[in-house]
């Protein structure tokens, strides 16, 4: 006996079960996106906006380039946007950012701590600076960041 799909009842139920399992897996994967969030460093007044799953974030001042994977802004000189990344696992990622002029880039690591905060650490020479009076000074090479609600 066949139904309107042209499948016998056993094949029909097998197809429905497979579809349900695939939907459950997809839902679980979408729900577990540990690299899509906003972080804030209260001491330095710096924010990091990330979506390492898709280019979905509009970068202030760079809207003409379309959505990107994220950016760093706040009490820094200019806006630094994500140009590359490598997700190691749910708690470790390496991210490359570039300044809004495209003249400098900076690599950083982001690690989730056991208390649900994040440790941002610039690798190598720290090119990210802030204006201090008439001078540009480096920001700290390491910052503790918290998730914004």
N, C-alpha and C positions, 0 to 999 in steps of 0.2 A: 504494500500500500504506500502511496506517495502523497505528500501534502502539496500545497500551492508553490512551494519552493522547488519542487521536483526531487526532493530528498525523501528517503524512507524515514520513519519516525526516529530510529536509532541515530541516523546521520544528522537529522535535524537537531536533536538534543545534544549530540556531541558538538555540533557547531555553536549552539547557544552557550554550552558550558565553556568552550574555548574562548568565545567572545567575552564572557563574564570574567574569566580569569585574566585575560589580557587587559580588560578595563580596570580590574582591581590593581594589577601591577602598575599600569600607567598612572592611576590615581595616587598610589603610594610613592612613586618616583617624583611626581609633581609636588606632592605634599612635603617631601624631604628635599628641600633645596637649601642646604646650609650656606650657600654662597650667594644668596639674594637677600640683601638687607641694607640698613644704614647704620653706620657707626659714628660715635662722637667722642672726642677727647676733651673733657671739660677743662683740664688744666691749660691746654694749648688752644682751645676753641677751634678745633679742626674737625671737619666731617668727611667721611668716606661713604660714598653711595655706590653699591655694587649689585650687579646682576650678571654673574658669570655663566648664565645659562642661555641668555639671548640678549641681543642689543635692544634694550627697552628703555634706556634712560637718556633723557634729553640733557645735554651738558649746557649750563648757562653760558651764553656768549658764543656757543658753537652749534646752535640749532641748525644752521645751514648744512652741517655734515650729517644730520639725521641722528637717530638714537645710537647710543654706544653702550658698552658694558659697565660704565661707571666713571666716577671722577672723585678727586680730592679737592676740597675747597675750605674756606673759612678764613682763619687768621694766617693766611699765606699770600705770597705774591702771585696773583693770577689763579688760574684753574688748571689742574693737572688731570688729564683724562686717561682712561685705561686703553692701552694699545696692544696688550698681550697678557696672557696669564697661563698658569699651569696649576690645575687642582691636583694636589697630592692625595688628599683624602678629605673626609668631612671636617677635619680640624686644621689642615695646613694647605696653604696656597702661596704661590709665588706670582706676583703681579708686576707688570711693567707699565709705568705711567709716563706721559709726555706733557710738557707745558703747553699752554694754549698757543704759543708761537711755533711749536714744533721744533724748537732749537735745542732742547735738552730732554733727555729721558732719564728715568730713575727706576731701579728695580727694588722691590720690597717683598718681605715675607709677611704673611698674616697668619697668626696661630691662635686658635681658640684655647683659652686657659680653662682650668678645671672649675673656676667660679663663673663661667659663661661670659667673661670679658675676653677681649682680644688683644694680642700683643702685635703691634705694627713695628717692623724693624726695617730701616733702609739698609740696603746692601751697598758696600763700596762707598764711593764719594757721595755725600748727601747734597743733591742739587736743589732741593726744595728749600725756599727761603721765605722770610717775611720782612715787611718793611718795619724798621725801627728808626723813627725819625727820618733822616735822609739816607740811611744806610740799609742795605739788604743783609740780613743775618740768617744763618742756618737755623732751622728748627731742630729740636732734638732728634737724634737718630733712632730712638725708641720711644714709643708712646703706648700707654694702656688706653684702650678704647672700649666703650660700652655701646650696646645696641640701643638705637632709638626706637621708641614705640611707634 
